[in-house]
Amino acid sequence: MKTFKRTLLNAGLVIGMFTGISACAAEQSASKDPLAEHKAEMKTGSTDLASQLAAGEKVYQTYCTACHQPNGQGLAGAFPPLAGSDYLLADKERAINTVVNGLSGEVTVNGVKYNAVMPNLSYLQDEQIANVVTYVMNSWGNQGFQVNSAEVAAARNDQPEVDANAAADHPITTKEEAGYQGAPSGINPEDTSGMIDSNGPAMTKDEFAFATKIYFERCAGCHGVLRKGATGKPLTTDITREKGTDYLKTLITYGSPAGMPNWGTSGDFTADEIDTLARFLQHDPPEPPQWGMEEMKNSWKVHVAPADRPKKPQHKRNYENFFSVTLRDSGEVAIIDGDTKEIVSILKTGYAVHISRTSASSRYIYTIGRDAKVDMIDLYMDPPQIVATIKVGLEARSVETSKYHGYEDKYAIAGSYWPPQYTIMDGDTLEPKRIVSTRGMTVDTQEYHPEPRVAAIVASHQHPEFIVNVKETGKILLVNYSDIENLTVTTINAARFLHDGGWDRSKRYFLTAANQSNKIAVIDSKDRKLVALTDVDKIPHPGRGANLDDPDHGPVWVTSALGNDKITFMSTDAKGKNAWQVVRTLHGQGGGSLFVKSHPKSKNLWVDSPLNPDPAISQSVAVYDVNNLDKGFEVLPIAEWADLGEGAKRVVQPEYNMKGDEVWFSVWNGKEQKSAIVVVDDKTRKLKHVIKDDRLITPTGKFNVHNTVEDVY
């Protein structure tokens, strides 16, 4: 299978290849020229090995770790190792040339073939390149030597930048690396206000407007409306101007193996469009308007009043086994019967629905689009229909309903990205009742953040409360809805940047990822306190996570990661000696995982990797035997089973049916290409059914009604 060619712009370094020969020593006698030694040092661009290693490490951390990893081990299936590499010591000139000029095509490292694109890093100074190559050649057990600036300059087919009479060229170390793939924003760029300032590169008004539209569609989901960063790194002007246009163009063109798309090499953007966006990022961000009660009331519509809705189901289908399937790029959801595999209804919803949540009674499905539009679907109707809708902001991700005894279906809550706030609504009609801003101070540096977005929201089973993750401040809010006119909120300090999470089997403890802090926060929802903040591997992305019984460690909660191939098991035995600690780590197919899933009736653990750059990985799924975890994983060719023809065919989000004997996978293809839902027999791991329909446009998330109500995962 042809290897998908993509890389990271700040991936930095080679595709995995460095060597070394000692730097040329100056032999001119000091007695002939007292400055000879200093001039030679200036020409080589280094003074001593220790200084070069220190400077090179900073460059490596900035530009190279995302692909080749902090320990130089690379990323399996995508980017070769630098540590212990047989390719590393083969050819010094080739190593330098790769950094300066880039490289594409197949190479073999330690007997393994790699085929990726290494962007040229020619925008780095000669001394920076010399330092980082020297660092790699003398780290992780590599026995290499120094590289000097003159050798780098020679690789540019140019004269050395520093001659014997020139000043030393000091390195400039940048602060940030590229972020991770963002979901499209629902913000209308025409609603924003912005200014082309004199400090950024020249732009026309038309270029600025075009770039604003592209940024909100492609980038704001991870980097933030105001570019303060979250899942993606900050893209504020103090950073982007320092990096410059060439660097930003490379980032946008080649992307990141940990999730950011390769907008240029994929053909999504032209070279001119990338140039426009790179210049746009060096101007202050345009700011969208606020969205308050007046705007919400104007958007709120009740299509069918509660009194006019059916008193019982108008069909004989088992609606508790319905699946709500996001059709990402068509702005719809498909309601699919889990028993018959028939599409019951396709409904126009918000743009690129992020999640579906089910009411405690199982009757209603609430969806929220990235445009902050909430739709309420009545499953009693034949076919299911939208009975109420509201727009709670300009961009959003989260919705949930009240589940505590005595409050079932009474309230709904939606969390917005912009404006940063949450809204409590009437559960039957979506009438907005209370709007609460989340702007405030961060947990670590205690500085004000203007855009702390609401990430995951879950309904507590212990109190009449919603648990609200505030991404950028790192705070978890326990919002008590027993008296919304006198709202009480318990604030728990966790870590930035909070993302998704789920319950342990007892439904008392909420475990949630602070994915850019590489931690899992554990909240005791009964006692309303933080009980653990556990270190895990790079960029955990659990979705809701998976609960299972580890044969050696008892009950555990599992998460995978975007940033590496590790699957982390945390003990959820609250009274055990290893409570909330990592007790097992497995290796999966590769990085780029979004979801793990298991079921109380299953012996399997399923792990997807839809954002991995290798299509052999992104188009398949790994499955582990829970009773024999040391055996490793089996790979199932889900996309191949779908038989769709051309396309990316990313396999995403395993979801069980109500009985727990089937696992459903989305095969997510391009908007103009065929997509499908693949159903696998959980016991035999064999193909059971493929749901194909021209109306299944870019299916992604799937939410089984029963499992969503009961928090089964």
Salt bridges, closest charged atoms under 4 A:
ASP33 OD2 - LYS39 NZ 3.47
GLU41 OE1 - HIS38 ND1 3.97
GLU106 OE2 - LYS113 NZ 3.80
ASP126 OD1 - ARG156 NE 2.46
GLU151 OE2 - LYS92 NZ 2.56
ASP197 OD1 - ARG241 NH2 3.07
ASP197 OD1 - HIS283 ND1 3.72
GLU207 OE2 - ARG279 NH2 3.06
GLU217 OE2 - LYS213 NZ 2.61
ASP275 OD1 - LYS249 NZ 3.73
ASP275 OD2 - ARG279 NE 2.94
ASP329 OD1 - ARG328 NH1 3.01
GLU332 OE2 - LYS348 NZ 3.65
ASP337 OD2 - ARG317 NH1 2.78
GLU342 OE1 - ARG317 NH1 3.12
ASP375 OD1 - LYS373 NZ 2.65
ASP378 OD2 - ARG363 NH2 2.77
GLU395 OE2 - ARG397 NH2 3.15
GLU400 OE2 - ARG544 NH2 3.91
GLU408 OE2 - HIS405 ND1 3.65
GLU431 OE1 - LYS433 NZ 3.51
ASP444 OD2 - ARG496 NE 3.17
GLU465 OE2 - ARG528 NE 2.69
GLU472 OE2 - ARG453 NE 2.84
ASP500 OD2 - HIS499 NE2 3.77
ASP524 OD2 - ARG508 NH2 2.83
ASP527 OD2 - ARG508 NH2 3.14
ASP535 OD1 - LYS519 NZ 2.42
ASP537 OD1 - LYS566 NZ 3.47
ASP550 OD2 - ARG584 NE 2.65
ASP552 OD2 - ARG584 NH2 2.90
ASP565 OD1 - HIS587 ND1 3.16
ASP630 OD1 - ARG584 NH1 3.27
GLU634 OE1 - ARG685 NH1 2.82
GLU655 OE1 - LYS597 NZ 3.12
GLU662 OE2 - LYS341 NZ 3.25
GLU662 OE2 - LYS688 NZ 2.82
ASP693 OD1 - ARG695 NE 3.02
ASP694 OD1 - LYS674 NZ 2.34
GLU710 OE1 - LYS507 NZ 3.89
ASP711 OD2 - LYS403 NZ 3.34
ASP711 OD2 - HIS461 NE2 2.79
ASP711 OD1 - ARG544 NH1 2.98
